[in-house]
Amino acid sequence: IFFFRNQSSPSQPTSSQSVNQPSNDTSPQPVDYSAYFAIYTNGTFRVFTASMYHNLSSDVFITTQNPNQVQVKRSGVTWKDFFNTLPFELTQSCLTTGDGETFCTGTSGRLTFYLNGVPHEAALDQAIHAGDKLLVRFGQENQAQIKKELEQLNSLSR
C-alpha cells in the first residue's frame, strides 16, 4: 500500500500551518524608556545622588542627571529587578537603606507603595512601563502627607 501526499508550494501554507499568527516569543526585547520613583521615610525624601547608585545594570538603572528617573533598556523588567540592582534592600514590608537604616512595617509605621498614584501592594512585582511613577513610603498613614509626596513625585517627571 502506498500513500501519496499532496505537497503544497512553500508560499501556500498547509492546513497545519498558521497564517499571520503572532509569535509566542516572550523573551526580553530591547527597549528605551523612562519611569520615575521616589522613596520617603517618615516624610524625608531619600536622595540617590551618590555614585554608588548609578549605572549599576545594563537593563535598568539611574544616572546622575536625574537619580529619580529609571532608564529601562529591557522589556519585562520589574520594579523589584530595578531595586535589586541598588545597594540597599527593599521587600514588601521592609526597607534597609544604603546607610543601614531599617524601616519595617510595625508599630512605628507602615511601608506602602503607590503605582501611578494608586495604592498597590504588589507594585514590586509589576513590570516597569514607560512613564510609570512609583512612590515607596514609610510612615504613619497621613493622607495630606501622601498627597504631598505624590505631587512631588509627579514634579520629578516634568
C-alpha positions, 0 to 999 in steps of 0.5 A: 500500500502506498500513500501519496501526499499532496505537497503544497508550494512553500508560499501556500501554507498547509492546513497545519500551518498558521497564517499571520499568527503572532509569535509566542516569543516572550523573551526580553526585547530591547527597549528605551524608556523612562519611569520615575520613583521616589522613596520617603521615610517618615516624610524625608525624601531619600536622595540617590545622588551618590555614585554608588547608585548609578549605572549599576545594570545594563537593563535598568538603572539611574544616572546622575542627571536625574537619580529619580528617573529609571532608564529601562533598556529591557522589556519585562523588567520589574520594579523589584529587578530595578531595586535589586540592582541598588545597594540597599534592600527593599521587600514588601514590608521592609526597607534597609537603606544604603546607610543601614537604616531599617524601616519595617512595617510595625508599630512605628509605621507602615511601608506602602507603595503607590503605582501611578498614584494608586495604592498597590501592594504588589507594585514590586512585582509589576513590570516597569512601563514607560512613564510609570511613577512609583512612590515607596513610603514609610510612615504613619498613614497621613493622607495630606502627607501622601498627597504631598509626596505624590505631587512631588513625585509627579514634579520629578517627571516634568 
